[in-house]
Amino acid sequence: MCMEKRGSARKGLPVVHTRAAGVDIGSRFHVVAVPAHLAESPVQTFNAFTAELDRIAD
């Protein structure tokens, strides 16, 4: 059965806290995203080791 793509565009979630980061926590690495206007590289990946976790805090 083939599903036809609808014409409606996807809508994002509303922004509640403008200076908050999104973090995807994995067993080997974590991905952190901040609003584009807050950083040169708004999405960064960090290994799951102490030194890298310290970099996230910075």
C-alpha positions in Angstrom: 0.0 0.0 0.0 1.5 3.4 -1.0 0.9 6.4 1.2 0.5 9.7 -0.7 2.4 12.7 0.6 0.1 15.4 1.8 0.5 19.0 0.7 0.6 20.3 4.3 4.0 21.5 5.5 5.4 20.3 8.8 5.3 22.8 11.6 8.1 23.0 14.2 7.5 23.1 17.9 7.0 26.4 19.6 10.1 27.9 21.2 9.7 28.1 25.0 13.2 29.1 26.2 15.2 30.9 23.6 18.6 30.2 25.1 18.1 26.5 25.8 20.0 23.6 24.1 18.8 20.3 22.8 20.9 17.3 23.7 20.7 13.8 22.2 22.5 11.6 24.7 23.9 8.3 23.4 26.2 5.7 24.9 29.2 6.7 22.7 28.6 10.3 21.8 26.2 13.2 22.5 24.8 15.7 20.0 24.1 19.2 21.3 22.2 21.8 19.4 21.7 25.5 20.2 19.8 28.2 18.3 21.8 29.3 15.3 22.2 32.9 16.5 24.1 31.7 19.7 27.0 29.8 18.1 29.1 29.6 15.0 28.4 25.8 14.9 24.9 25.4 16.3 25.1 21.6 16.2 28.1 19.8 17.7 29.0 16.2 18.5 30.9 15.2 21.7 32.4 11.8 22.8 31.0 10.4 26.0 34.2 10.9 28.0 34.8 13.3 30.9 37.0 15.7 28.9 34.4 16.0 26.2 31.6 16.4 28.8 33.6 19.3 30.2 33.6 20.9 26.7 29.8 20.7 26.6 29.6 22.7 29.8 31.8 25.4 28.3 
